[in-house]
């Protein structure tokens, strides 16, 4: 028999506890009201109901492409299931969803790109000839139109409110098989894979296979959360364009055949702990402005290279890509209130968005790496620097304000670890123009150097630390 020990204050405390209102019990802590088998059966019934509800809004696209046109695909994994069928034509299949009751179909651009013929099959077996009315390669979306009325258009969910971990269902026509349904969870939001100019992918482990492109990723209410777009090899990791972006682009393509987007004319990069230290700030949230388009919206609004963007119209910029997403959310000509951190002080700027030009001039992500040198540089810092002469500027196609060009980098040196490469132009050191080689080398040797670099026409910051 166990002996209970109760302290003197316990009876009073127990009485008070019984008099107090009962605290709400978390749902996850509540005992199950039914058996695990019944719960699983109910979930299966939910998936079946979703398939029954949404499948009539999903179409199969049979596409023909002439062989003189490139066959599209991502990372070497064609997603439309294209095959060589005869000496002059490639044929393949993809999926789509009914955007409007009068036959507008939302799909991926890479499914119908360069198509010479599109056959659309509805779930009820009817066949139509489809015509592309608009494409947007930047988001990999397209709209195809068929002549039909009274069709069951999909309903869209708010992808911004989607929760990581929630159940999702993918519907499409993989490998030419009609109306396949797979289930999984929403694994992540806001993914960028480098496949398209504009990316804000939803990631899921619901099986997405070649031919699923353009089909819907839906929630348990049967509402479209995204447009299934690509997979990474055989990993089982799939990606979908979020519904908020897809619906906006789709309707604009339907109305006028192309898409107008806002931009403010800045390049940016993530604010790493090393860069934050170099700029003398404690936070690592925000987007670090690296360069501005001359006379662009941000430049006209007073933004500078080295500013850290904290929010746009009160919407926090937690990571660098949030800046891109926030700007795209507003129409051309919108006046934005932008909060930046400059020299440790917050400032409010007013920036009016302009129409986004082509990708070469628009908001750019951080540049990719070049091949680095491997032989030891003569300087003790491990980096050899020479002034940017007119001849050097011509050879490397540099049109910036000048500075010092990296002639060589010693493998394994601090400069090498920080990502410096031959041909990089150091424009600033510790927020001052990089004109004197000794000043720059001394800063690098000290182990505390914040460098502003130009590489391939794009600028970025990097921090060297000991």
C-alpha positions as MATLAB code, in Angstrom:
seq = 'XXXXXXXXXXXXXXXXXXXXXXXXXXXXXXXXXXXXXXXXXXXXXXXXXXXXXXXXXXXXXXXXXXXXXXXXXXXXXXXXXXXXXXXXXXXXXXXXXXXXXXXXXXXXXXXXXXXXXXXXXXXXXXXXXXXXXXXXXXXXXXXXXXXXXXXXXXXXXXXXXXXXXXXXXXXXXXXXXXXXXXXXXXXXXXXXXXXXXXXXXXXXXXXXXXXXXXXXXXXXXXXXXXXXXXXXXXXXXXXXXXXXXXXXXXXXXXXXXXXXXXXXXXXXXXXXXXXXXXXXXXXXXXXXXXXXXXXXXXXXXXXXXXXXXXXXXXXXXXXXXXXXXXXXXXXXXXXXXXXXXXXXXXXXXXXXXXXXXXXXXXXXXXXXXXXXXXXXXXXXXXXXXXXXXXXXXXXXXXXXXXXXXXXXXXXXXXXXXXXXXXXXXXXXXXXXXXXXXXXXXXXXXXXXXXXXXXXXXXXXXXXXXX';
ca = [
       0.000    0.000    0.000;
       1.412    3.356   -1.026;
       1.647    6.059    1.557;
       0.421    9.524    0.587;
       2.211   12.539    2.004;
       0.291   15.834    1.925;
       1.758   19.122    3.117;
      -0.191   21.426    5.415;
      -1.084   23.883    2.651;
      -2.314   21.245    0.238;
      -6.024   21.005    1.330;
      -6.528   24.759    0.906;
      -4.726   24.767   -2.408;
      -6.805   21.811   -3.591;
     -10.023   23.529   -2.576;
      -9.067   26.696   -4.416;
      -8.163   24.667   -7.453;
     -11.560   22.978   -7.470;
     -13.290   26.354   -7.208;
     -11.292   27.805  -10.137;
     -12.538   27.424  -13.728;
     -11.081   24.433  -15.525;
      -8.298   25.332  -17.941;
      -8.842   24.412  -21.566;
      -7.200   21.107  -22.422;
      -5.095   21.169  -25.594;
      -6.659   19.150  -28.401;
      -3.557   17.021  -28.710;
      -3.761   16.077  -25.002;
      -7.395   14.950  -25.135;
      -8.043   11.208  -25.134;
      -9.175    9.944  -28.529;
     -12.956    9.790  -28.854;
     -12.731    6.934  -31.303;
     -10.356    4.131  -32.153;
      -7.254    4.793  -34.293;
      -8.741    2.593  -37.005;
     -11.904    4.706  -37.113;
      -9.817    7.872  -37.256;
      -7.827    6.507  -40.189;
     -11.024    5.459  -41.924;
     -12.463    8.946  -41.520;
      -9.287   10.478  -42.985;
      -9.508    8.108  -45.935;
     -13.136    9.096  -46.449;
     -12.047   12.758  -46.416;
      -9.462   12.107  -49.135;
     -12.072   10.282  -51.232;
     -14.520   13.166  -50.813;
     -11.847   15.662  -51.911;
     -11.057   13.589  -55.000;
     -14.750   13.352  -55.877;
     -15.217   17.084  -55.333;
     -12.139   18.415  -57.153;
     -11.433   15.911  -59.954;
     -14.183   17.279  -62.262;
     -12.223   20.563  -62.266;
      -8.964   18.867  -63.287;
      -8.140   18.324  -66.965;
      -5.578   16.296  -68.898;
      -3.504   18.049  -71.557;
      -2.036   16.104  -74.475;
       0.607   18.308  -76.084;
       2.515   18.103  -79.354;
       5.759   20.029  -79.879;
       7.720   20.291  -83.106;
      11.257   18.918  -82.840;
      12.817   22.229  -83.822;
      11.626   23.594  -80.472;
      13.388   22.847  -77.176;
      11.708   20.404  -74.823;
      11.257   22.144  -71.470;
      12.114   20.675  -68.086;
      13.624   21.419  -64.672;
      17.012   20.307  -63.385;
      17.141   17.683  -66.122;
      13.807   16.164  -65.105;
      11.167   16.929  -67.765;
       7.870   17.319  -65.976;
       5.430   17.062  -68.846;
       6.308   13.461  -69.664;
       7.394   14.284  -73.227;
       8.530   11.513  -75.541;
       9.740   11.227  -79.146;
       6.760    9.722  -80.989;
       7.649   10.360  -84.651;
      10.535   11.962  -86.573;
       8.972   15.423  -86.482;
       7.048   15.682  -83.225;
       7.383   15.181  -79.494;
       4.243   14.268  -77.605;
       3.550   14.393  -73.928;
       0.976   15.058  -71.263;
       0.361   17.378  -68.367;
      -2.454   18.554  -66.135;
      -4.482   21.694  -65.659;
      -7.380   23.071  -63.651;
     -10.493   24.944  -64.722;
      -9.965   28.585  -63.824;
     -13.380   29.794  -65.039;
     -16.671   28.066  -65.990;
     -16.290   29.157  -69.624;
     -13.225   27.040  -70.351;
     -10.153   28.935  -69.129;
      -7.551   26.447  -67.853;
      -4.625   27.261  -65.569;
      -1.504   25.139  -66.066;
       2.291   25.373  -66.141;
       4.065   27.218  -68.909;
       6.513   24.347  -69.363;
       3.605   21.995  -70.135;
       2.399   24.016  -73.149;
       5.535   25.933  -74.123;
       6.133   25.791  -77.905;
       3.042   23.601  -78.303;
       1.839   23.150  -81.892;
      -1.309   21.307  -80.761;
      -3.086   20.886  -77.410;
      -5.868   18.395  -76.756;
      -7.820   18.886  -73.535;
      -9.724   15.999  -71.949;
     -12.291   16.623  -69.216;
     -13.080   14.103  -66.526;
     -16.409   13.318  -68.212;
     -14.496   12.148  -71.297;
     -15.155   15.115  -73.570;
     -12.271   16.283  -75.776;
     -11.501   19.840  -76.866;
      -8.769   21.610  -78.780;
      -6.994   24.065  -76.508;
      -5.474   27.413  -77.437;
      -2.823   29.202  -75.375;
      -4.089   32.703  -74.511;
      -1.189   33.795  -72.302;
       2.067   32.594  -70.767;
       4.254   33.854  -67.948;
       7.674   32.138  -67.988;
       8.759   34.144  -64.930;
       6.356   32.126  -62.741;
       6.029   29.121  -65.085;
       2.282   29.636  -65.496;
       0.055   29.641  -68.568;
      -3.640   29.853  -69.456;
      -5.230   27.646  -72.129;
      -8.768   28.241  -73.426;
     -11.345   25.760  -74.737;
     -14.798   26.527  -76.131;
     -17.142   25.235  -73.436;
     -19.644   26.567  -70.912;
     -20.899   25.653  -67.448;
     -17.724   23.908  -66.321;
     -16.881   23.338  -62.606;
     -14.136   25.872  -61.871;
     -11.831   25.294  -58.909;
     -12.060   27.238  -55.674;
      -8.874   28.859  -54.378;
      -7.655   28.922  -50.788;
      -5.531   31.670  -49.238;
      -2.048   30.175  -49.544;
      -0.680   32.809  -47.183;
      -2.772   31.258  -44.385;
      -1.720   27.683  -45.163;
       0.013   25.955  -42.254;
       3.100   23.806  -42.502;
       2.150   20.277  -41.457;
      -1.435   20.397  -42.714;
      -2.760   17.627  -44.956;
      -2.728   18.281  -48.705;
      -3.848   16.270  -51.731;
      -2.292   16.392  -55.215;
      -4.514   15.618  -58.209;
      -3.338   15.235  -61.787;
      -2.513   12.955  -64.686;
       0.957   11.512  -64.091;
       2.499    9.523  -66.944;
      -0.716   10.087  -68.922;
      -2.842    8.262  -66.336;
      -6.046   10.202  -65.712;
      -6.986   11.592  -62.319;
      -4.493   10.176  -59.891;
      -4.797   11.287  -56.259;
      -1.922   11.335  -53.754;
      -1.823   12.695  -50.214;
       0.825   14.131  -47.914;
       1.530   17.207  -45.841;
       2.580   20.747  -46.593;
       6.281   20.524  -45.747;
       7.398   24.162  -46.105;
       6.483   27.555  -47.559;
       8.449   30.231  -49.369;
      10.931   27.934  -51.094;
      13.193   29.182  -53.888;
      14.858   26.626  -56.148;
      16.499   28.814  -58.793;
      14.343   27.310  -61.556;
      12.347   30.443  -62.360;
      12.749   34.177  -62.131;
       9.889   34.484  -59.615;
       9.622   31.763  -56.966;
       7.687   31.346  -53.744;
       7.053   27.604  -53.749;
       5.032   25.444  -51.412;
       6.915   22.222  -50.651;
       5.082   18.943  -50.123;
       5.768   15.252  -49.717;
       2.537   14.348  -51.539;
       3.711   12.301  -54.503;
       4.007   14.494  -57.612;
       5.114   12.729  -60.792;
       5.810   13.687  -64.425;
       2.464   14.676  -65.903;
       1.183   16.165  -62.629;
       2.434   19.595  -63.744;
      -0.378   22.124  -63.744;
      -2.643   20.053  -61.511;
      -3.934   21.328  -58.169;
      -2.557   20.850  -54.680;
      -5.629   21.148  -52.453;
      -6.458   21.327  -48.757;
      -8.992   19.187  -46.893;
     -11.736   21.641  -47.877;
     -11.086   20.907  -51.546;
      -9.669   24.382  -52.159;
      -6.594   24.903  -54.334;
      -3.482   25.806  -52.344;
      -1.078   25.608  -55.257;
      -0.254   24.546  -58.809;
       1.921   21.415  -58.860;
       5.070   22.321  -60.762;
       8.173   20.214  -60.191;
      10.007   17.565  -58.256;
      13.642   17.041  -57.313;
      14.735   13.801  -58.935;
      13.364   10.730  -57.178;
      13.510   12.340  -53.747;
       9.744   12.564  -53.360;
      10.016   16.302  -52.674;
       7.511   18.266  -54.761;
       6.879   21.966  -55.248;
       3.776   23.981  -56.098;
       3.206   27.619  -57.030;
       1.098   29.141  -54.203;
      -2.535   29.850  -55.017;
      -2.407   33.569  -54.250;
       0.274   34.091  -56.886;
      -1.152   31.547  -59.347;
      -4.696   32.925  -59.278;
      -3.528   36.526  -59.741;
      -1.259   35.621  -62.654;
      -3.859   33.338  -64.237;
      -6.611   35.956  -64.235;
      -4.269   38.616  -65.611;
      -3.131   36.285  -68.397;
      -6.757   35.545  -69.218;
      -7.674   39.232  -69.340;
      -4.758   40.633  -71.340;
      -2.357   37.824  -72.273;
       0.587   39.020  -70.203;
       1.445   40.153  -66.670;
       2.491   43.547  -65.283;
       4.536   43.489  -62.091;
       5.872   46.011  -59.649;
       9.517   46.457  -58.826;
      11.606   49.005  -56.955;
      14.976   48.436  -58.627;
      17.195   46.943  -55.945;
      19.511   43.976  -55.606;
      19.703   42.381  -52.177;
      21.123   39.503  -50.193;
      20.504   37.755  -46.851;
      21.794   39.432  -43.706;
      24.092   36.748  -42.293;
      25.508   36.956  -38.750;
      28.916   37.856  -40.225;
      27.439   40.692  -42.295;
      25.338   41.896  -39.361;
      28.507   42.110  -37.290;
      30.234   43.994  -40.086;
      27.380   46.516  -40.193;
      27.366   46.790  -36.406;
      23.842   45.471  -35.891;
      22.561   42.712  -33.629;
      19.699   41.463  -35.781;
      19.945   39.051  -38.700;
      16.425   39.654  -39.987;
      15.952   41.877  -42.985;
      17.209   42.261  -46.557;
      20.600   43.844  -47.185;
      20.492   46.188  -50.178;
      23.574   45.652  -52.345;
      22.863   47.800  -55.391;
      20.221   50.038  -56.940;
      19.102   50.655  -60.509;
      20.204   54.229  -61.377;
      17.161   56.525  -61.228;
      15.016   53.531  -60.303;
      12.160   53.739  -57.772;
      14.299   52.853  -54.737;
      17.091   55.252  -55.744;
      14.561   58.052  -56.244;
      13.059   57.241  -52.852;
      16.413   57.760  -51.110;
      17.431   54.144  -50.563;
      21.156   53.396  -50.495;
      23.424   50.418  -50.887;
      24.037   49.020  -47.410;
      20.537   49.808  -46.144;
      18.839   46.937  -44.307;
      15.147   46.775  -45.227;
      13.075   45.982  -42.128;
       9.501   46.269  -43.378;
       7.329   47.385  -46.282;
       3.976   48.970  -45.451;
       4.290   47.459  -41.986;
       4.892   43.939  -43.326;
       8.063   42.629  -41.683;
      10.909   41.562  -43.940;
      12.210   38.577  -41.993;
      14.435   37.196  -44.739;
      15.758   38.669  -47.938;
      13.147   37.058  -50.207;
      10.368   38.708  -48.183;
      11.397   41.982  -49.831;
      10.762   40.495  -53.263;
       7.420   38.975  -52.255;
       6.237   42.169  -50.581;
       6.922   44.349  -53.623;
       5.191   41.896  -55.994;
       2.073   42.045  -53.824;
       1.424   45.686  -54.808;
       0.301   47.146  -58.147;
       2.424   49.351  -60.359;
       2.390   52.955  -59.134;
       1.732   52.047  -55.479;
       3.345   54.254  -52.845;
       5.210   52.100  -50.331;
       6.380   53.027  -46.860;
       9.751   51.335  -46.432;
      11.587   51.145  -43.100;
      15.351   50.748  -43.395;
      18.173   50.483  -40.899;
      21.039   52.788  -41.891;
      24.130   53.368  -39.749;
      22.268   51.907  -36.778;
      19.283   54.229  -37.129;
      15.827   53.428  -38.488;
      14.563   55.627  -41.302;
      11.247   55.784  -43.147;
      11.402   56.082  -46.920;
       8.668   56.523  -49.506;
       9.117   54.478  -52.674;
       6.701   54.396  -55.622;
       6.705   51.100  -57.504;
       7.334   51.038  -61.246;
       6.527   48.409  -63.851;
       8.993   45.574  -63.665;
      11.318   45.439  -66.690;
      13.023   42.278  -67.894;
      14.990   40.030  -65.563;
      18.347   41.697  -66.278;
      17.237   44.939  -64.642;
      14.715   43.770  -62.064;
      15.116   42.760  -58.436;
      17.972   40.249  -58.369;
      18.878   37.500  -55.958;
      22.499   37.195  -54.762;
      24.911   36.240  -57.522;
      26.309   32.749  -57.919;
      29.951   31.844  -57.339;
      32.720   31.939  -59.925;
      35.673   29.639  -60.103;
      38.239   30.596  -57.492;
      41.981   30.674  -57.819;
      43.973   27.813  -56.340;
      47.578   28.991  -56.232;
      48.905   30.942  -53.260;
      48.723   34.717  -53.668;
      51.835   36.669  -52.766;
      50.154   38.880  -50.157;
      50.228   37.637  -46.569;
      46.453   38.066  -46.425;
      46.028   35.417  -49.122;
      44.555   37.819  -51.684;
      46.332   39.724  -54.447;
      44.789   43.076  -55.429;
      45.477   45.386  -58.367;
      43.849   48.708  -59.287;
      40.989   48.648  -61.787;
      42.552   50.165  -64.896;
      40.548   51.024  -68.034;
      42.027   47.939  -69.717;
      41.052   45.644  -66.832;
      37.585   47.196  -66.684;
      37.159   46.499  -70.410;
      38.339   42.891  -70.090;
      35.990   42.058  -67.219;
      33.181   44.268  -68.581;
      33.127   46.372  -65.427;
      31.255   49.700  -65.500;
      31.203   50.547  -61.795;
      32.831   53.328  -59.787;
      36.211   51.568  -59.613;
      38.295   50.078  -56.839;
      40.591   47.081  -56.601;
      40.240   43.875  -58.581;
      41.087   40.495  -57.072;
      43.944   39.061  -59.150;
      44.324   35.862  -57.126;
      43.147   34.177  -53.920;
      45.079   31.639  -51.876;
      43.190   28.417  -51.358;
      42.079   28.064  -47.736;
      42.728   31.694  -46.836;
      40.171   33.861  -45.038;
      39.457   35.614  -48.333;
      38.861   32.252  -49.997;
      36.513   31.150  -47.192;
      34.627   34.438  -47.520;
      33.998   33.674  -51.193;
      36.353   36.103  -52.957;
      37.199   35.061  -56.517;
      39.515   36.204  -59.260;
      37.901   39.057  -61.174;
      35.888   40.371  -58.216;
      36.073   44.130  -57.859;
      36.248   45.437  -54.292;
      34.404   48.748  -54.393;
      34.208   49.455  -50.665;
      35.939   48.361  -47.493;
      34.196   49.011  -44.172;
      31.713   51.318  -45.962;
      34.456   53.499  -47.535;
      35.687   53.574  -51.159;
      38.385   50.966  -51.793;
      41.070   53.100  -53.444;
      44.198   52.302  -51.449;
      45.441   48.711  -51.612;
      47.255   48.984  -48.267;
      44.076   50.141  -46.504;
      42.147   47.198  -47.912;
      44.906   44.674  -47.144;
      45.252   46.038  -43.596;
      41.495   45.666  -43.075;
      41.599   42.088  -44.373;
      44.650   41.306  -42.228;
      42.874   42.647  -39.142;
      40.219   39.966  -39.570;
      37.442   42.565  -39.538;
      36.600   43.628  -43.068;
      33.209   44.359  -44.612;
      33.709   44.332  -48.382;
      31.368   45.484  -51.116;
      32.045   43.419  -54.252;
      31.052   43.606  -57.882;
      30.935   40.336  -59.818;
      29.458   39.849  -63.259;
      27.676   43.188  -63.095;
      26.032   42.466  -59.731;
      27.064   43.710  -56.319;
      27.080   42.003  -52.954;
      28.557   42.356  -49.476;
      30.805   39.840  -47.769;
      32.388   39.903  -44.352;
      35.811   38.563  -43.410;
      36.273   37.620  -39.789;
      39.079   35.925  -37.896;
];
